[in-house]
């Protein structure tokens, strides 16, 4: 059994300083990810990102993770080894509504030029045994302290609201039971994870149905606008008979454009004036 060396005060101070560029990376990347959110909202009135949170591991958490990774605490160059073996000192979580949104955000991040993606682990396509689902993107991000540049690793987790809700509760239960969850609780969590995933899949289908319905309505509106503009063109050319014939053919007497002021204006104009010519 290996002996765990207790870090000296100076070692802990060095470890504390080690966290600084990671905190800088988190602060900067949170701003950039929120920029994606608000940019999408401005352009499309919808953002695939619901919210973004981030953290840097505490000194104690870094030490515990380092020990799990086999770093000999107190050995020569052990602090340098931490950065070589602990990849999630800095962590960001991007939460979305839908699984489709995760894929959209993943594609957006893959096209960024301000950091380099080192690795992508897809726990949605291949969930962990516990039922955990997420997409993990390990990125290398450049930070600057004065004229000194340092690249740090940051783990970005992409989750739906349901995945995040499950993962948060699972984490708290593991903490409560000191990582020794009872077998029946593990089974219950796996069942809950599968149920949450089924919910995500159903919500994705609802979203596709909603989008399809909106597209049909939009196509109908565009088609009506084209027809009215064609009729209006005939009216301007004083071909009233042809315009009236086309008007009755397309719309008859039963039509309502109250939900579209532009179409209603054209409809009212042509409907009133054409009726006076017949």
MISEVEX-693411 format. One record per atom (N, C-alpha, C): residue in one letter; x, y, z. Coordinates in steps of 0.1 Angstrom, whole numbers, plus 5000, padded with zeros to 4 digits. Example, Ala and Ser with C-alpha at 12.3 -4.5 7.8 and 13.67 -1.06 7.14 Angstrom:
BEGIN
A513249435078;A512349555078;A513249675078;S512849785071;S513749895071;S512950005079;
//
This chain:
BEGIN
X500949885000;X500050005000;X500950125000;X500650214990;X501550334989;X501250435000;X502250515004;X502050615014;X501750745008;X500650805014;X500250935009;X500951045016;X501751125009;X502451235016;X501551355017;X501751425028;X500951545031;X501651655024;X501051735015;X501651845009;X502051955019;X503152015016;X503652125025;X502852255022;X502952345031;X502252475029;X502652545016;X503952535013;X504452595000;X503852524988;X503752384989;X503152314978;X501652354976;X500952364987;X499552404986;X499452544980;X500352634983;X500352764977;X500552764962;X501552674958;X501752654944;X500552594937;X499852504944;X498652444938;X497552544937;X497452634946;X496452744946;X496752834934;X498052864932;X498452954921;X498152874907;X498252744908;X498052664896;X496552694890;X495652714899;X494252734896;X493952854888;X494852964890;X494553094884;X494253094869;X495153034860;X494853044846;X493552954843;X493252854850;X492052774848;X490752864851;X490852944862;X489753034865;X489553134854;X490653184849;X490653284838;X489953214826;X490353094823;X489753024811;X488253014813;X487852974825;X486352954828;X485653084826;X486153194832;X485553324831;X485353374816;X486453354808;X486453394794;X485453314786;X485553184788;X484653094780;X483253104784;X482853134796;X481453154800;X480953274792;X481753384791;X481253494783;X481053464769;X481953384763;X481853344749;X480653254746;X480453164755;X479253074754;X477953144755;X477953244765;X476753324766;X476553414754;X477653454748;X477653524735;X476953444724;X477253314724;X476553234714;X475053234717;X474653214730;X473253214734;X472553344729;X473053454733;X472353584730;X472453614715;X473453574709;X473553594694;X472453514687;X472253394691;X471153314685;X469853374688;X469653414701;X468353474704;X468053604696;X469053684693;X468953804685;X468553764670;X469153664665;X468953624651;X467753554649;X467453454657;X466353354655;X465253354665;X465353434676;X464453434687;X464453294694;X465453224692;X465653094699;X467153064700;X467553014712;X468852964714;X468952824718;X469852744712;X469952604717;X470552594731;X471052704736;X471652704749;X470652764759;X470352684770;X469452734780;X470252814791;X471352754796;X472252824805;X473552764805;X474552834811;X475952794812;X476452814826;X477052714831;X477752724844;X479152674843;X480052714852;X481352674852;X482052674865;X483052604867;X483752594880;X485252554878;X486052584887;X487452534888;X487452444901;X488052324900;X488052244911;X488752304923;X488352284935;X489052324947;X490352254948;X491152304957;X492452244959;X492252104964;X491352084974;X491051944979;X490651854968;X489751904959;X489151814948;X490251774938;X491151874936;X492351844927;X493151734933;X493451744946;X494351644952;X493651504952;X492351504955;X491651374954;X491651314940;X491451394930;X491451344917;X492851304912;X493851374917;X495251344913;X495551204919;X495151184932;X495451054938;X494750934930;X493550964926;X492850854918;X493550824905;X494250934899;X494950914887;X496350864889;X496650834901;X497950774904;X499150864906;X498850994907;X499851094910;X500351074925;X501651064927;X502151044940;X502251184947;X501351214955;X501351344962;X502651364970;X503351474968;X504551504976;X505851454969;X505651374958;X506851324951;X507351434942;X508551414936;X509151514928;X508251544916;X508051674913;X507351724902;X505851684902;X505351654914;X503951604915;X502951704911;X503251834913;X502251934909;X502151944894;X503351934887;X503351934872;X502651814867;X502751704874;X502051584869;X500551594870;X500051674879;X498651694880;X498051744867;X498751844861;X498251904849;X498251804837;X499151704839;X499351604828;X498251494829;X497651474841;X496751364843;X495351404847;X495151524852;X493851564856;X493351664846;X492351624838;X491951704826;X490751794829;X490051774841;X488851854843;X489051954855;X490252004856;X490452104867;X489452224864;X489352254851;X488352354847;X487252284840;X485952314844;X484852254838;X483752344835;X483152334823;X481952414820;X480752314816;X479552364820;X478452284816;X477452374808;X477152324796;X476152384788;X474852304787;X473752364792;X472552284793;X471552334782;X470952234776;X470052264765;X468652214768;X467652244759;X466352184761;X466252044754;X466852034742;X466651914734;X468051854731;X467951714728;X469151644723;X469651714710;X468751744701;X469051814689;X469851944691;X469552014702;X470252134705;X471752104709;X471951984716;X473251944720;X474151934707;X473551864697;X474251844685;X474551974678;X473652074679;X473852204672;X474952274680;X474952274693;X476052344701;X477352274698;X477352144698;X478552064695;X479152114682;X478352124672;X478852164658;X479352314659;X478652394666;X479152534667;X480552544674;X480652464685;X481952464692;X483052404683;X482752314675;X483752244666;X484252344656;X483552444653;X483952544643;X484652664649;X484852664662;X485552784668;X486952774665;X487552894665;X489052904662;X489752954674;X489052984686;X489753044697;X490152934707;X489852804704;X490352694712;X490452574703;X491152474708;X491352354700;X490752234708;X489952154700;X489252044706;X490251924706;X490551874718;X491451764719;X490751624718;X489551624724;X488851494724;X487351514727;X486551434721;X485051434723;X484651294727;X483951284738;X483451154743;X481851174744;X481251084736;X479751094735;X479150984744;X478651034755;X477950944764;X476450934762;X476051004751;X474650994747;X474550864738;X475450864728;X475450744720;X475850624727;X476750634737;X477250524745;X477250564760;X476150544766;X475950594780;X476950514790;X477250574801;X477950504811;X477050394817;X477750304824;X476950194830;X475950244840;X476250354847;X475250414856;X474050474850;X474150494836;X473050564829;X473350704826;X474450754830;X474950894827;X474950914812;X474351024808;X474451074794;X474851214793;X475751244784;X476251374782;X477151374770;X477551484765;X478751494755;X479851564762;X481051514763;X482151574769;X483151624758;X483451744758;X484451804748;X485651854756;X486751794754;X487951844761;X488651934751;X488852064756;X489352164747;X490652224754;X491552264745;X492752334750;X492552484747;X492652564758;X492252704757;X493552794761;X493852894753;X495052974756;X494653084766;X495453104776;X495253214785;X496553304785;X496353424789;X497553514789;X497553594803;X498753584809;X498953654821;X500153744818;X499853874816;X500853964811;X501253924797;X502553904795;X503053854782;X503153704782;X502853634793;X503053494794;X501753424789;X501953334779;X500853254774;X500853114781;X499753064785;X499652924790;X498352864785;X498452744779;X497352674774;X496852574785;X495552574787;X495052494798;X493852404792;X493652284798;X492652204793;X491352234801;X490252234794;X488952264800;X487952154794;X487152104803;X486152004799;X484752074798;X484152064786;X482852124784;X481852004783;X480852004792;X479851904792;X478551964786;X477951894776;X476751924770;X475651834775;X474651884781;X473551804786;X472151874783;X471151794782;X469751844782;X469351874797;X468251944798;X467751974812;X467451844819;X466951744813;X466651614819;X467951544823;X468951544814;X470151484817;X470851544829;X470751684829;X471451754840;X470751734853;X469351724853;X468651694865;X469051564871;X469051464862;X469451324867;X470851324872;X471851384865;X473251384869;X473451454882;X472751564884;X472851644897;X472451554909;X471351484907;X470851404918;X471751284920;X472251224909;X473151104911;X474351144918;X474951264915;X476151314921;X475951334936;X474751384940;X474551414954;X474351284962;X473751184955;X473551054961;X474950984963;X475750994953;X477150934954;X477851004966;X477751134967;X478451204978;X477851154992;X476551134993;X475951095005;X476350955009;X476550864999;X476850735002;X478350705000;X479150815000;X480650804998;X481050704987;X480350724976;X480650654964;X480250504964;X479550464975;X479150324977;X477650314976;X477050334965;X475650334964;X475150184965;X474050164972;X473450034973;X473049984959;X473049854957;X472749804944;X471349834939;X470349834948;X469049874944;X468950014940;X469750104946;X469650244942;X470350264928;X471450184926;X472050194912;X471050154902;X470250044904;X469250004895;X468250104893;X467750164904;X466750274903;X467250394895;X468450424897;X469050544890;X469150514875;X469550384872;X469650354857;X468350354851;X467250304858;X465950314852;X465450464851;X465850544860;X465450684859;X466150754848;X467450714846;X468250774834;X467650734821;X467150604820;X466550564807;X465250634805;X464450654816;X463150724815;X463450874811;X464450934816;X464751074813;X465151084798;X465850984793;X466250974779;X465050954770;X464150874774;X462950854766;X462150984766;X462151054777;X461451184777;X462151284767;X463451284767;X464251374758;X463851334743;X463851204740;X463451164727;X462051204723;X461151194732;X459751234730;X459651384727;X460351464736;X460351604734;X460951644720;X462051574716;X462651604703;X461551584692;X460751474693;X459751444683;X458651554683;X458251594695;X457251704696;X457851834689;X459051854692;X459651974685;X459651964670;X459951844665;X459951824650;X458551844645;X457551794653;X456151814648;X455751964648;X456152034659;X455852174659;X456552254648;X457752214645;X458452284634;X457852254621;X457352124619;X456752094606;X455452174604;X454652184615;X453452264615;X453652404611;X454752464617;X455052604615;X455552624600;X456252524595;X456752534581;X455552534571;X454552444575;X453352444566;X452652574566;X452452634578;X451752764579;X452552864571;X453952864573;X454752964566;X454652954551;X454752824546;X454652804532;X453252844526;X452152824534;X450852864530;X450753014529;X451353084539;X451353234539;X452153284527;X453353224524;X454153274512;X453353244499;X452753134498;X451953094486;X450853194484;X450153234495;X449053334494;X449553464490;X450753504495;X451353634492;X451653644477;X452253534472;X452553524458;X451253544449;X450253474453;X448953484446;X448353624446;X448353684457;X447853814459;X448653924451;X449953904451;X450853994443;X450553974428;X450353854424;X449953824410;X448653894406;X447653884415;X446353954412;X446554104412;X447354154422;X447554294423;X448254354410;X449154274405;X449854314392;X448854324381;X447854234380;X446854244370;X445954364372;X445654394385;X444854504387;X445554634383;X446854644386;X447554764382;X447554784367;X447654674360;X447554674345;X446154694340;X445254714349;X443754744346;X443154624339;X443654504341;X443054384336;X442154334347;X441054404349;X440154374361;X439454244360;X439054204348;X438254084346;X439253964350;X440453964345;X441353854348;X441753854362;X441853974368;X442253984382;X441053924391;X439853964387;X438653914395;X438553764394;X438753714382;X438653574379;X439653494387;X440853544387;X441953474395;X441753484410;X441153604414;X440853624428;X439853524433;X438753504425;X437753414429;X438253264429;X439153234419;X439653104417;X440553064429;X441353154433;X442253124444;X441653124458;X440753224460;X440253244474;X438753234476;X437953234465;X436553224467;X436053334476;X435153294485;X434553394494;X434953364509;X435653254511;X436053214524;X437553224526;X438053334531;X439453344534;X439653454545;X440653434553;X440953524564;X442453544566;X442953664565;X444353694566;X444653784579;X443753764588;X443853854600;X445153844608;X445753724607;X447053694614;X448253754607;X448053814595;X449153864587;X448754004582;X449154114588;X448654244584;X448954274570;X450054234565;X450454264551;X449454194541;X449254064543;X448253994534;X446854054536;X446454084548;X445154144550;X444954274543;X446054354543;X445954484536;X445754464521;X446554364515;X446354344500;X444954284498;X444554194506;X443254124505;X442154224505;X442154314515;X441154414516;X441054504505;X442254554500;X442354644489;X441754584476;X442254464473;X441754394461;X440354354462;X439954294473;X438654244475;X437554354473;X437854474479;X436954584478;X436854644464;X438054664459;X438054734446;X437554644434;X437954514435;X437454424425;X435954394425;X435454394437;X434054374439;X433254494432;X433854614432;X433154724426;X433154714411;X434054644405;X434154634391;X433254514386;X432554444394;X431754334390;X430354344395;
//
